[in-house]
Amino acid sequence: MRFLPLAPLGFRRSRGFNRRFMKTAVIQFPGSNCDADALHAARLLLDDSARFMWHTEGGLPAGTDLVFLPGGFTYGDHLRSGAIAARSPIMEAVKAHAARGGYVLGVCNGFQVLTEAGLLPGALSRNRDLHFLCRPVHLRVENTRTAFTSAYAQGQVIEIPIAHGEGNYYADPETVARLEGEGQVVFRYADNPNGSLNDIAGIVGGRGNVLGMMPHPERAVEALLGSEDGQGLFRSLRAVKVGA
């Protein structure tokens, strides 16, 4: 299937064009810097009316299906990456949305925010070699029975870029055993760049509606960007909405 390029922000597509598979809100925090990438991917593949939400908002737009927490360096990564953003007013609405079964996607700093907010277990610490890493990596899809991964094949290896200094996933042994045993590890590094336990690159919460991952699927949705492998995540969410 060939996707049309995204119209520049502020411009409307031709009359009659509509793509609204999954109503999406992209949350902006002070220091977010992947928010435009997130909005671009969402508008391209999920919802041509996807919109930004500022972190001080007290609620989400009615009918929101997906909340997207983008990458960046919220509040300059003071205290810990994502720690201050996790206490922003909008996060109470995000937690309530997740509790109702709504979908939440946190990428890179967004993953860090989800762990700090208690929506996902574990924590992200400094990379093993204490270097910021920015390059494509290969991930293995470990579980295709989720709303975020059904468009992939089990064991498929995909290429997605990373851009982080604190992507080293850690959790206590009991938590890691539970994640592994219950199929909550959905993406695993084929060649671990940052020291994450068990090569973990992305996990879902126990209900399967909250995904956190360090690599950036929104930066791999068009051939011009070097990879289209991130499309599978958004196609998976689209299929869930269409199926519903």
MDAnalysis code that builds the backbone (N, CA, C; Angstrom):
import MDAnalysis as mda
import numpy as np

u = mda.Universe.empty(732, n_residues=244, atom_resindex=np.repeat(np.arange(244), 3), trajectory=True)
u.add_TopologyAttr("name", ["N", "CA", "C"] * 244)
u.add_TopologyAttr("resid", np.arange(1, 245))
u.add_TopologyAttr("resname", ["MET", "ARG", "PHE", "LEU", "PRO", "LEU", "ALA", "PRO", "LEU", "GLY", "PHE", "ARG", "ARG", "SER", "ARG", "GLY", "PHE", "ASN", "ARG", "ARG", "PHE", "MET", "LYS", "THR", "ALA", "VAL", "ILE", "GLN", "PHE", "PRO", "GLY", "SER", "ASN", "CYS", "ASP", "ALA", "ASP", "ALA", "LEU", "HIS", "ALA", "ALA", "ARG", "LEU", "LEU", "LEU", "ASP", "ASP", "SER", "ALA", "ARG", "PHE", "MET", "TRP", "HIS", "THR", "GLU", "GLY", "GLY", "LEU", "PRO", "ALA", "GLY", "THR", "ASP", "LEU", "VAL", "PHE", "LEU", "PRO", "GLY", "GLY", "PHE", "THR", "TYR", "GLY", "ASP", "HIS", "LEU", "ARG", "SER", "GLY", "ALA", "ILE", "ALA", "ALA", "ARG", "SER", "PRO", "ILE", "MET", "GLU", "ALA", "VAL", "LYS", "ALA", "HIS", "ALA", "ALA", "ARG", "GLY", "GLY", "TYR", "VAL", "LEU", "GLY", "VAL", "CYS", "ASN", "GLY", "PHE", "GLN", "VAL", "LEU", "THR", "GLU", "ALA", "GLY", "LEU", "LEU", "PRO", "GLY", "ALA", "LEU", "SER", "ARG", "ASN", "ARG", "ASP", "LEU", "HIS", "PHE", "LEU", "CYS", "ARG", "PRO", "VAL", "HIS", "LEU", "ARG", "VAL", "GLU", "ASN", "THR", "ARG", "THR", "ALA", "PHE", "THR", "SER", "ALA", "TYR", "ALA", "GLN", "GLY", "GLN", "VAL", "ILE", "GLU", "ILE", "PRO", "ILE", "ALA", "HIS", "GLY", "GLU", "GLY", "ASN", "TYR", "TYR", "ALA", "ASP", "PRO", "GLU", "THR", "VAL", "ALA", "ARG", "LEU", "GLU", "GLY", "GLU", "GLY", "GLN", "VAL", "VAL", "PHE", "ARG", "TYR", "ALA", "ASP", "ASN", "PRO", "ASN", "GLY", "SER", "LEU", "ASN", "ASP", "ILE", "ALA", "GLY", "ILE", "VAL", "GLY", "GLY", "ARG", "GLY", "ASN", "VAL", "LEU", "GLY", "MET", "MET", "PRO", "HIS", "PRO", "GLU", "ARG", "ALA", "VAL", "GLU", "ALA", "LEU", "LEU", "GLY", "SER", "GLU", "ASP", "GLY", "GLN", "GLY", "LEU", "PHE", "ARG", "SER", "LEU", "ARG", "ALA", "VAL", "LYS", "VAL", "GLY", "ALA"])
u.atoms.positions = np.array([
    [0.852, -1.195, 0.000],
    [0.000, 0.000, 0.000],
    [0.884, 1.240, 0.000],
    [0.593, 2.172, -0.849],
    [1.399, 3.385, -0.955],
    [0.718, 4.513, -0.187],
    [1.486, 5.157, 0.691],
    [0.932, 6.229, 1.501],
    [1.282, 7.591, 0.902],
    [0.326, 8.499, 0.947],
    [0.558, 9.851, 0.462],
    [1.447, 10.602, 1.436],
    [2.292, 11.512, 0.946],
    [3.124, 12.300, 1.850],
    [2.270, 13.214, 2.706],
    [2.776, 13.531, 3.876],
    [2.064, 14.404, 4.803],
    [2.115, 15.845, 4.329],
    [0.978, 16.506, 4.335],
    [0.958, 17.936, 4.021],
    [1.637, 18.698, 5.146],
    [2.305, 19.813, 4.839],
    [2.949, 20.591, 5.896],
    [1.955, 20.993, 6.966],
    [2.429, 21.079, 8.221],
    [1.551, 21.478, 9.302],
    [0.941, 22.832, 8.982],
    [-0.353, 22.960, 9.250],
    [-1.028, 24.225, 8.977],
    [-1.728, 24.244, 7.629],
    [-1.466, 23.235, 6.785],
    [-2.114, 23.172, 5.482],
    [-3.069, 21.982, 5.455],
    [-4.162, 22.113, 4.760],
    [-5.137, 21.040, 4.672],
    [-4.934, 20.263, 3.380],
    [-5.244, 18.969, 3.444],
    [-5.207, 18.173, 2.221],
    [-6.414, 18.514, 1.364],
    [-6.398, 17.979, 0.176],
    [-7.494, 18.254, -0.738],
    [-8.820, 17.792, -0.140],
    [-9.877, 18.495, -0.504],
    [-11.205, 18.208, 0.029],
    [-11.586, 16.766, -0.287],
    [-12.177, 16.115, 0.700],
    [-12.610, 14.735, 0.500],
    [-11.616, 13.725, 1.047],
    [-10.371, 14.150, 1.307],
    [-9.376, 13.219, 1.849],
    [-9.561, 13.112, 3.356],
    [-9.600, 11.899, 3.870],
    [-9.776, 11.722, 5.306],
    [-9.146, 10.413, 5.742],
    [-8.359, 10.463, 6.816],
    [-7.776, 9.258, 7.394],
    [-7.890, 9.397, 8.904],
    [-8.866, 8.761, 9.489],
    [-9.067, 8.873, 10.928],
    [-9.325, 7.492, 11.508],
    [-8.297, 6.682, 11.496],
    [-8.422, 5.337, 12.037],
    [-8.377, 5.342, 13.558],
    [-7.541, 6.199, 14.133],
    [-7.350, 6.194, 15.577],
    [-7.052, 7.613, 16.035],
    [-7.981, 8.231, 16.754],
    [-7.829, 9.605, 17.196],
    [-6.641, 9.706, 18.144],
    [-5.701, 10.592, 17.817],
    [-4.405, 10.624, 18.489],
    [-4.092, 11.992, 19.063],
    [-3.572, 11.983, 20.290],
    [-3.082, 13.194, 20.942],
    [-1.599, 13.016, 21.235],
    [-0.774, 13.934, 20.756],
    [0.670, 13.913, 21.010],
    [0.956, 14.929, 22.117],
    [1.496, 14.462, 23.227],
    [1.721, 15.322, 24.383],
    [3.063, 16.039, 24.248],
    [3.038, 17.347, 24.440],
    [4.255, 18.163, 24.413],
    [4.621, 18.607, 25.822],
    [5.874, 18.357, 26.193],
    [6.436, 18.811, 27.459],
    [7.537, 19.825, 27.161],
    [7.921, 20.653, 28.122],
    [9.113, 21.481, 27.929],
    [10.328, 20.577, 27.699],
    [10.965, 20.710, 26.556],
    [12.107, 19.869, 26.230],
    [11.808, 18.746, 25.266],
    [10.525, 18.533, 24.912],
    [10.226, 17.540, 23.868],
    [10.863, 18.006, 22.565],
    [11.477, 17.082, 21.830],
    [12.034, 17.480, 20.536],
    [11.730, 16.477, 19.427],
    [10.920, 15.472, 19.736],
    [10.488, 14.517, 18.709],
    [8.985, 14.606, 18.508],
    [8.377, 15.674, 19.031],
    [6.933, 15.810, 18.959],
    [6.444, 15.995, 17.523],
    [7.182, 16.750, 16.727],
    [6.781, 16.936, 15.331],
    [6.901, 15.628, 14.553],
    [7.937, 14.842, 14.843],
    [8.079, 13.527, 14.209],
    [6.893, 12.633, 14.568],
    [6.514, 12.662, 15.852],
    [5.397, 11.835, 16.312],
    [4.103, 12.250, 15.629],
    [3.864, 13.552, 15.548],
    [2.651, 14.043, 14.908],
    [2.634, 13.686, 13.431],
    [3.785, 13.810, 12.779],
    [3.887, 13.468, 11.357],
    [3.492, 12.012, 11.121],
    [4.057, 11.102, 11.917],
    [3.756, 9.676, 11.743],
    [2.289, 9.392, 12.032],
    [1.766, 10.010, 13.086],
    [0.366, 9.783, 13.432],
    [-0.560, 10.282, 12.328],
    [-0.277, 11.470, 11.788],
    [-1.128, 12.006, 10.725],
    [-0.993, 11.206, 9.434],
    [0.173, 10.681, 9.206],
    [0.418, 9.913, 7.986],
    [-0.296, 8.570, 8.003],
    [-0.331, 7.926, 9.177],
    [-0.762, 6.532, 9.236],
    [-1.980, 6.262, 10.103],
    [-2.350, 7.198, 10.977],
    [-3.446, 6.912, 11.897],
    [-4.592, 7.904, 11.843],
    [-4.266, 9.192, 11.844],
    [-5.298, 10.188, 12.107],
    [-4.860, 11.521, 11.530],
    [-5.467, 11.931, 10.420],
    [-5.032, 13.187, 9.812],
    [-5.436, 14.414, 10.621],
    [-6.194, 14.203, 11.696],
    [-6.533, 15.309, 12.584],
    [-5.778, 15.221, 13.916],
    [-4.754, 14.363, 13.980],
    [-3.961, 14.250, 15.211],
    [-3.476, 15.626, 15.637],
    [-3.405, 15.847, 16.942],
    [-3.089, 17.178, 17.431],
    [-2.126, 17.107, 18.608],
    [-1.460, 18.247, 18.848],
    [-0.626, 18.397, 20.022],
    [-1.489, 18.715, 21.237],
    [-1.026, 18.263, 22.403],
    [-1.615, 18.635, 23.684],
    [-0.491, 19.121, 24.578],
    [-0.628, 20.326, 25.150],
    [0.384, 20.853, 26.049],
    [0.265, 20.182, 27.415],
    [1.385, 20.008, 28.074],
    [1.441, 19.186, 29.291],
    [0.649, 19.747, 30.464],
    [0.253, 21.008, 30.412],
    [-0.518, 21.591, 31.507],
    [-2.024, 21.389, 31.346],
    [-2.440, 20.800, 30.230],
    [-3.870, 20.536, 30.031],
    [-4.373, 19.556, 31.092],
    [-5.619, 19.730, 31.496],
    [-6.169, 18.871, 32.535],
    [-6.895, 17.650, 32.020],
    [-7.062, 17.539, 30.711],
    [-7.775, 16.395, 30.158],
    [-7.433, 16.194, 28.696],
    [-7.874, 15.072, 28.154],
    [-7.654, 14.725, 26.756],
    [-8.897, 15.041, 25.937],
    [-8.743, 15.266, 24.631],
    [-9.919, 15.497, 23.786],
    [-10.876, 14.309, 23.843],
    [-12.149, 14.575, 23.800],
    [-13.144, 13.507, 23.820],
    [-12.896, 12.535, 22.670],
    [-13.007, 11.257, 22.965],
    [-12.850, 10.237, 21.939],
    [-11.423, 9.863, 21.615],
    [-10.452, 10.350, 22.386],
    [-9.052, 10.018, 22.124],
    [-8.843, 8.511, 22.226],
    [-8.211, 7.935, 21.216],
    [-7.873, 6.510, 21.214],
    [-6.443, 6.270, 21.667],
    [-5.520, 7.105, 21.162],
    [-4.099, 6.905, 21.404],
    [-3.468, 8.172, 21.969],
    [-2.716, 8.027, 23.051],
    [-1.878, 9.098, 23.574],
    [-0.436, 8.753, 23.238],
    [0.252, 9.684, 22.599],
    [1.634, 9.470, 22.155],
    [2.531, 10.392, 22.980],
    [3.409, 9.810, 23.787],
    [4.407, 10.565, 24.542],
    [5.712, 10.495, 23.755],
    [6.161, 11.604, 23.175],
    [7.309, 11.577, 22.265],
    [8.645, 11.651, 22.981],
    [9.701, 11.535, 22.196],
    [11.053, 11.635, 22.726],
    [11.487, 13.065, 22.960],
    [12.634, 13.198, 23.595],
    [13.192, 14.518, 23.879],
    [13.975, 14.513, 25.176],
    [14.061, 15.666, 25.778],
    [14.799, 15.823, 27.034],
    [13.954, 16.692, 27.964],
    [12.817, 16.148, 28.409],
    [11.883, 16.926, 29.197],
    [12.549, 17.496, 30.443],
    [12.348, 18.793, 30.617],
    [12.928, 19.520, 31.756],
    [14.441, 19.319, 31.855],
    [15.077, 19.144, 30.702],
    [16.525, 19.000, 30.674],
    [17.029, 17.741, 31.352],
    [16.161, 16.735, 31.526],
    [16.534, 15.492, 32.216],
    [17.000, 15.742, 33.650],
    [16.520, 16.823, 34.264],
    [16.879, 17.077, 35.662],
    [16.286, 15.991, 36.558],
    [16.911, 15.722, 37.660],
    [16.592, 14.650, 38.606],
    [16.855, 13.302, 37.947],
    [15.925, 12.870, 37.102],
    [16.088, 11.676, 36.270],
    [15.298, 11.925, 34.997],
    [15.686, 11.276, 33.936],
    [14.964, 11.462, 32.673],
    [13.490, 11.112, 32.850],
    [12.629, 12.070, 32.557],
    [11.191, 11.833, 32.621],
    [10.569, 12.032, 33.985],
    [11.378, 12.249, 35.027],
    [10.840, 12.296, 36.392],
    [9.911, 13.478, 36.606],
    [10.261, 14.647, 36.097],
    [9.419, 15.832, 36.298],
    [8.207, 15.784, 35.366],
    [8.429, 15.387, 34.122],
    [7.314, 15.299, 33.167],
    [6.245, 14.336, 33.653],
    [6.655, 13.275, 34.349],
    [5.700, 12.281, 34.847],
    [4.721, 12.875, 35.843],
    [5.053, 14.048, 36.381],
    [4.201, 14.712, 37.369],
    [3.468, 15.917, 36.789],
    [3.482, 16.039, 35.467],
    [2.741, 17.108, 34.805],
    [1.236, 16.854, 34.930],
    [0.421, 17.920, 34.912],
    [-1.028, 17.759, 35.054],
    [-1.647, 16.782, 34.055],
    [-1.187, 16.790, 32.800],
    [-1.798, 15.932, 31.787],
    [-1.652, 14.462, 32.115],
    [-0.646, 14.095, 32.915],
    [-0.394, 12.681, 33.173],
    [-1.502, 12.016, 33.984],
    [-2.244, 12.770, 34.768],
    [-3.385, 12.168, 35.463],
    [-4.431, 11.723, 34.448],
    [-4.626, 12.529, 33.406],
    [-5.561, 12.149, 32.352],
    [-5.037, 10.961, 31.555],
    [-3.717, 10.917, 31.345],
    [-3.119, 9.789, 30.629],
    [-3.298, 8.506, 31.429],
    [-3.083, 8.581, 32.738],
    [-3.274, 7.396, 33.590],
    [-4.725, 6.918, 33.554],
    [-5.651, 7.863, 33.617],
    [-7.063, 7.495, 33.563],
    [-7.413, 6.875, 32.217],
    [-6.842, 7.429, 31.149],
    [-7.050, 6.892, 29.802],
    [-6.553, 5.447, 29.732],
    [-5.372, 5.187, 30.257],
    [-4.823, 3.828, 30.252],
    [-5.665, 2.889, 31.097],
    [-6.152, 3.379, 32.249],
    [-6.974, 2.550, 33.129],
    [-8.278, 2.139, 32.459],
    [-8.762, 2.981, 31.537],
    [-9.989, 2.650, 30.792],
    [-9.717, 1.702, 29.633],
    [-8.461, 1.375, 29.405],
    [-8.103, 0.511, 28.280],
    [-7.657, 1.266, 27.053],
    [-7.520, 2.606, 27.156],
    [-7.032, 3.397, 26.029],
    [-5.575, 3.118, 25.753],
    [-5.152, 3.373, 24.540],
    [-3.783, 3.064, 24.131],
    [-2.841, 4.218, 24.445],
    [-1.651, 3.856, 24.917],
    [-0.607, 4.826, 25.233],
    [0.690, 4.317, 24.632],
    [1.378, 5.182, 23.900],
    [2.670, 4.860, 23.294],
    [3.702, 5.858, 23.789],
    [4.746, 5.383, 24.448],
    [5.834, 6.237, 24.905],
    [7.123, 5.831, 24.233],
    [7.739, 6.756, 23.514],
    [8.961, 6.466, 22.765],
    [10.121, 7.251, 23.359],
    [11.221, 6.573, 23.627],
    [12.455, 7.171, 24.133],
    [12.159, 7.912, 25.444],
    [12.214, 9.231, 25.461],
    [11.882, 9.959, 26.682],
    [10.459, 9.644, 27.137],
    [9.580, 9.362, 26.190],
    [8.220, 8.969, 26.545],
    [8.194, 7.663, 27.319],
    [9.075, 6.720, 26.982],
    [9.213, 5.470, 27.725],
    [9.685, 5.779, 29.146],
    [10.652, 6.668, 29.259],
    [11.140, 7.061, 30.569],
    [10.026, 7.684, 31.412],
    [9.204, 8.524, 30.785],
    [8.075, 9.140, 31.497],
    [7.106, 8.059, 31.988],
    [6.834, 7.063, 31.162],
    [5.905, 6.002, 31.545],
    [6.409, 5.208, 32.748],
    [7.718, 4.952, 32.809],
    [8.240, 4.230, 33.975],
    [8.197, 5.116, 35.214],
    [8.523, 6.390, 35.055],
    [8.501, 7.303, 36.188],
    [7.077, 7.527, 36.707],
    [6.096, 7.433, 35.821],
    [4.698, 7.624, 36.206],
    [4.072, 6.352, 36.757],
    [4.798, 5.244, 36.711],
    [4.275, 3.984, 37.211],
    [3.363, 3.258, 36.241],
    [3.313, 3.716, 34.991],
    [2.487, 3.044, 34.000],
    [3.182, 1.829, 33.401],
    [4.493, 1.758, 33.529],
    [5.270, 0.590, 33.128],
    [6.313, 0.321, 34.208],
    [6.693, -0.935, 34.400],
    [7.680, -1.268, 35.423],
    [9.104, -0.998, 34.952],
    [10.025, -0.920, 35.919],
    [11.436, -0.773, 35.590],
    [11.861, 0.670, 35.493],
    [13.085, 0.865, 34.996],
    [13.659, 2.207, 34.868],
    [14.676, 2.205, 33.746],
    [14.974, 3.396, 33.231],
    [15.988, 3.565, 32.190],
    [17.156, 4.341, 32.780],
    [18.357, 3.761, 32.712],
    [19.539, 4.396, 33.280],
    [20.545, 4.721, 32.184],
    [21.677, 5.283, 32.590],
    [22.703, 5.684, 31.625],
    [23.153, 4.502, 30.777],
    [23.426, 4.780, 29.517],
    [23.925, 3.743, 28.618],
    [25.203, 3.119, 29.175],
    [25.398, 1.876, 28.856],
    [26.509, 1.102, 29.403],
    [27.847, 1.813, 29.256],
    [28.111, 2.411, 28.107],
    [29.400, 3.067, 27.868],
    [29.351, 4.564, 28.137],
    [28.226, 5.047, 28.711],
    [28.067, 6.451, 29.097],
    [28.156, 7.408, 27.916],
    [27.820, 6.908, 26.730],
    [27.810, 7.727, 25.520],
    [26.386, 7.889, 25.005],
    [26.110, 9.056, 24.424],
    [24.848, 9.237, 23.722],
    [24.918, 8.448, 22.418],
    [23.882, 7.689, 22.115],
    [23.860, 6.841, 20.930],
    [22.795, 7.335, 19.957],
    [23.169, 7.505, 18.713],
    [22.240, 7.983, 17.687],
    [22.563, 7.267, 16.383],
    [21.853, 6.190, 16.104],
    [22.113, 5.398, 14.901],
    [20.999, 4.373, 14.714],
    [20.889, 3.786, 13.542],
    [19.923, 2.704, 13.350],
    [20.361, 1.458, 14.113],
    [19.395, 0.727, 14.644],
    [19.678, -0.555, 15.300],
    [18.687, -1.584, 14.774],
    [18.987, -2.833, 15.024],
    [18.095, -3.904, 14.620],
    [17.379, -4.465, 15.847],
    [16.067, -4.611, 15.704],
    [15.230, -5.149, 16.767],
    [14.591, -6.450, 16.298],
    [14.397, -7.352, 17.219],
    [13.646, -8.568, 16.937],
    [12.263, -8.434, 17.574],
    [11.235, -8.715, 16.799],
    [9.862, -8.648, 17.309],
    [9.590, -9.931, 18.081],
    [9.361, -9.799, 19.380],
    [9.252, -10.958, 20.258],
    [7.818, -11.424, 20.478],
    [6.864, -10.540, 20.315],
    [5.468, -10.908, 20.567],
    [4.584, -10.144, 19.595],
    [3.911, -10.862, 18.717],
    [3.041, -10.223, 17.726],
    [1.576, -10.244, 18.157],
    [1.325, -10.695, 19.384],
    [-0.057, -10.777, 19.872],
    [-0.411, -9.541, 20.704],
    [0.022, -8.383, 20.238],
    [-0.324, -7.143, 20.925],
    [-0.905, -6.156, 19.921],
    [-1.542, -5.125, 20.448],
    [-2.139, -4.103, 19.592],
    [-1.099, -3.314, 18.823],
    [0.158, -3.369, 19.278],
    [1.220, -2.575, 18.670],
    [2.087, -3.373, 17.702],
    [1.917, -4.686, 17.651],
    [2.874, -5.512, 16.899],
    [2.241, -6.531, 15.962],
    [0.922, -6.550, 15.836],
    [0.266, -7.610, 15.070],
    [0.606, -7.580, 13.584],
    [1.061, -6.436, 13.066],
    [1.386, -6.339, 11.639],
    [2.765, -6.905, 11.314],
    [3.526, -7.238, 12.351],
    [4.840, -7.840, 12.153],
    [4.733, -9.363, 12.200],
    [5.791, -10.037, 11.763],
    [5.889, -11.491, 11.888],
    [6.689, -11.831, 13.142],
    [6.320, -12.923, 13.782],
    [7.051, -13.360, 14.966],
    [8.525, -13.571, 14.623],
    [9.410, -12.950, 15.393],
    [10.838, -13.089, 15.149],
    [11.384, -12.190, 14.061],
    [10.530, -11.379, 13.435],
    [10.992, -10.480, 12.376],
    [12.034, -9.507, 12.915],
    [13.054, -9.256, 12.145],
    [14.078, -8.284, 12.516],
    [13.831, -7.006, 11.727],
    [13.710, -5.903, 12.441],
    [13.402, -4.615, 11.821],
    [14.496, -3.607, 12.163],
    [14.618, -2.582, 11.334],
    [15.616, -1.538, 11.562],
    [14.915, -0.247, 11.982],
    [15.250, 0.215, 13.178],
    [14.648, 1.415, 13.757],
    [15.778, 2.242, 14.387],
    [15.768, 3.561, 14.262],
    [16.847, 4.364, 14.852],
    [16.672, 4.576, 16.360],
    [17.798, 4.767, 17.033],
    [17.788, 5.169, 18.438],
    [18.456, 6.538, 18.556],
    [18.159, 7.238, 19.646],
    [18.797, 8.526, 19.935],
    [18.621, 8.775, 21.430],
    [19.516, 8.224, 22.241],
    [19.348, 8.355, 23.683],
    [20.672, 8.213, 24.430],
    [20.700, 8.811, 25.607],
    [21.832, 8.666, 26.513],
    [21.498, 7.814, 27.712],
    [20.186, 7.621, 27.960],
    [19.738, 6.840, 29.105],
    [18.680, 5.844, 28.645],
    [19.147, 4.808, 27.955],
    [18.227, 3.816, 27.425],
    [18.478, 2.420, 27.950],
    [19.275, 2.325, 28.999],
    [19.673, 1.052, 29.588],
    [18.558, 0.558, 30.513],
    [17.741, -0.384, 30.027],
    [16.578, -0.825, 30.784],
    [16.993, -1.712, 31.946],
    [16.400, -1.404, 33.112],
    [16.681, -2.189, 34.310],
    [15.390, -2.435, 35.080],
    [15.276, -3.617, 35.657],
    [14.206, -3.938, 36.601],
    [14.731, -5.046, 37.508],
    [14.091, -5.222, 38.646],
    [14.530, -6.276, 39.561],
    [14.263, -7.644, 38.927],
    [14.951, -8.694, 39.384],
    [14.835, -10.022, 38.755],
    [13.403, -10.547, 38.691],
    [12.612, -10.292, 39.719],
    [11.226, -10.779, 39.715],
    [10.411, -10.096, 38.618],
    [10.632, -8.792, 38.452],
    [9.908, -8.062, 37.409],
    [10.321, -8.539, 36.027],
    [11.612, -8.707, 35.821],
    [12.091, -9.177, 34.512],
    [11.531, -10.561, 34.205],
    [11.519, -11.443, 35.214],
    [10.977, -12.789, 35.011],
    [9.500, -12.718, 34.630],
    [8.758, -11.803, 35.256],
    [7.340, -11.662, 34.936],
    [7.155, -11.122, 33.520],
    [7.931, -10.123, 33.156],
    [7.843, -9.575, 31.806],
    [8.108, -10.654, 30.758],
    [9.134, -11.437, 31.004],
    [9.491, -12.492, 30.053],
    [8.427, -13.586, 30.030],
    [7.976, -13.985, 31.210],
    [7.031, -15.088, 31.306],
    [5.659, -14.765, 30.744],
    [5.265, -13.497, 30.821],
    [3.937, -13.108, 30.365],
    [3.947, -12.456, 28.977],
    [5.062, -12.546, 28.289],
    [5.132, -12.045, 26.918],
    [5.065, -10.537, 26.800],
    [5.514, -9.828, 27.857],
    [5.439, -8.369, 27.826],
    [6.652, -7.714, 27.178],
    [7.692, -8.489, 26.912],
    [8.820, -7.973, 26.127],
    [8.440, -8.121, 24.661],
    [8.237, -7.003, 23.982],
    [7.755, -7.077, 22.597],
    [8.843, -6.761, 21.574],
    [9.850, -5.983, 21.975],
    [10.985, -5.700, 21.092],
    [12.272, -5.961, 21.865],
    [13.221, -6.632, 21.183],
    [14.505, -6.945, 21.799],
    [15.620, -6.554, 20.840],
    [16.674, -5.951, 21.374],
    [17.809, -5.583, 20.531],
    [18.492, -6.836, 19.984],
    [18.760, -6.838, 18.683],
    [19.532, -7.924, 18.091],
    [21.011, -7.785, 18.448],
    [21.461, -6.540, 18.627],
    [22.840, -6.260, 19.037],
    [22.749, -5.124, 20.060],
    [22.692, -5.501, 21.322],
    [22.390, -4.560, 22.409],
    [23.351, -3.382, 22.435],
    [22.853, -2.151, 22.177],
    [23.758, -0.995, 22.118],
    [23.996, -0.309, 23.458],
    [23.119, -0.572, 24.443],
    [23.151, 0.255, 25.653],
    [23.250, -0.498, 26.972],
    [23.266, -1.831, 26.921],
    [23.393, -2.614, 28.132],
    [22.091, -3.045, 28.765],
    [20.965, -2.837, 28.111],
    [19.666, -3.192, 28.686],
    [19.606, -4.658, 29.089],
    [19.015, -4.910, 30.253],
    [18.838, -6.281, 30.708],
    [18.067, -7.091, 29.677],
    [18.549, -8.306, 29.425],
    [17.891, -9.221, 28.483],
    [17.692, -8.603, 27.100],
    [18.498, -7.597, 26.766],
    [18.410, -6.932, 25.456],
    [17.048, -6.267, 25.232],
    [16.380, -5.891, 26.297],
    [15.020, -5.347, 26.194],
    [15.031, -3.957, 25.554],
    [14.226, -3.812, 24.499],
    [14.096, -2.531, 23.798],
    [12.702, -1.939, 23.941],
    [11.701, -2.783, 24.230],
    [10.333, -2.291, 24.364],
    [9.465, -3.282, 25.101],
    [8.580, -2.768, 25.964],
    [7.694, -3.625, 26.749],
    [6.278, -3.067, 26.722],
    [5.317, -3.946, 26.980],
    [3.934, -3.520, 27.176],
    [3.547, -3.764, 28.629],
    [2.553, -3.000, 29.085],
    [2.017, -3.214, 30.417],
    [1.188, -4.482, 30.464],
    [0.764, -4.844, 31.657],
    [0.062, -6.103, 31.853],
    [-1.220, -6.235, 31.059],
    [-1.895, -5.122, 30.768],
    [-3.129, -5.173, 29.986],
    [-2.861, -5.088, 28.488],
    [-1.630, -4.802, 28.111],
    [-1.253, -4.771, 26.708],
    [-1.588, -3.490, 25.970],
    [-2.105, -2.477, 26.675],
    [-2.510, -1.247, 25.991],
    [-1.527, -0.094, 26.164],
    [-0.444, -0.315, 26.906],
    [0.592, 0.700, 27.100],
    [1.917, 0.127, 26.622],
    [2.550, 0.796, 25.674],
    [3.842, 0.362, 25.141],
    [4.888, 1.432, 25.381],
    [6.034, 1.024, 25.905],
    [7.191, 1.893, 25.991],
    [8.345, 1.270, 25.240],
    [9.054, 2.070, 24.435],
    [10.202, 1.559, 23.694],
    [11.210, 2.680, 23.506],
    [12.494, 2.342, 23.520],
    [13.524, 3.352, 23.331],
    [13.735, 3.704, 21.864],
    [13.785, 2.768, 20.930],
    [13.933, 3.133, 19.509],
    [12.724, 3.931, 19.014],
    [12.929, 4.661, 17.913],
    [11.948, 5.623, 17.398],
    [11.231, 5.095, 16.153],
    [10.093, 4.426, 16.284],
    [9.383, 3.959, 15.089],
    [8.870, 5.101, 14.225],
    [8.574, 6.264, 14.847],
    [8.050, 7.399, 14.084],
    [9.094, 7.983, 13.146],
    [10.352, 7.630, 13.344],
    [11.417, 8.078, 12.448],
    [11.744, 7.038, 11.379],
    [10.898, 6.043, 11.259],
    [11.130, 4.979, 10.275],
    [9.811, 4.615, 9.599],
    [9.133, 5.630, 9.057],
    [7.851, 5.380, 8.414],
    [7.843, 5.709, 6.929],
    [8.973, 6.182, 6.409],
    [9.064, 6.518, 4.994],
    [10.443, 6.123, 4.470],
    [10.497, 5.664, 3.223],
    [11.769, 5.242, 2.638],
    [12.791, 6.378, 2.647],
    [12.321, 7.605, 2.497],
    [13.205, 8.761, 2.497],
    [13.997, 8.857, 3.805],
    [13.432, 8.325, 4.884],
    [14.090, 8.377, 6.190],
    [15.061, 7.223, 6.403],
    [15.131, 6.309, 5.461],
    [16.076, 5.198, 5.565],
    [15.451, 3.874, 5.925],
    [14.238, 3.883, 6.443],
    [13.546, 2.645, 6.802],
    [12.054, 2.922, 6.900],
    [11.268, 1.943, 6.497],
    [9.819, 2.006, 6.672],
    [9.347, 0.992, 7.707],
    [10.288, 0.416, 8.448],
    [9.945, -0.668, 9.374],
    [9.082, -0.211, 10.544],
    [9.095, 1.074, 10.844],
    [8.245, 1.570, 11.917],
    [6.771, 1.582, 11.560],
    [6.466, 1.487, 10.271],
    [5.064, 1.506, 9.849],
    [4.269, 0.377, 10.481],
    [4.924, -0.754, 10.724],
    [4.214, -1.907, 11.271],
    [3.527, -1.607, 12.583],
    [4.157, -0.795, 13.414],
    [3.550, -0.449, 14.699],
    [2.258, 0.324, 14.488],
    [2.291, 1.307, 13.607],
    [1.103, 2.130, 13.371],
    [0.030, 1.353, 12.606],
    [0.435, 0.477, 11.710],
    [-0.538, -0.363, 11.011],
    [-1.222, -1.312, 11.980],
    [-0.468, -1.781, 12.974],
    [-1.055, -2.665, 13.982],
    [-2.156, -1.937, 14.739],
    [-1.882, -0.706, 15.176],
    [-2.888, 0.070, 15.892],
    [-4.091, 0.376, 15.012],
    [-3.826, 0.647, 13.755],
    [-4.907, 0.918, 12.820],
    [-5.807, -0.297, 12.654],
    [-5.204, -1.475, 12.608],
    [-5.974, -2.705, 12.448],
    [-6.853, -2.962, 13.671],
    [-6.345, -2.639, 14.848],
    [-7.135, -2.806, 16.054],
    [-8.381, -1.933, 16.004],
    [-8.211, -0.685, 15.592],
    [-9.334, 0.249, 15.533],
    [-10.340, -0.190, 14.473],
    [-9.853, -0.589, 13.310],
    [-10.737, -1.013, 12.236],
    [-11.496, -2.266, 12.654],
    [-10.767, -3.203, 13.302],
    [-11.397, -4.440, 13.757],
    [-12.470, -4.210, 14.786],
    [-12.244, -3.173, 15.641],
    [-13.240, -2.864, 16.667],
    [-14.517, -2.337, 16.040],
])
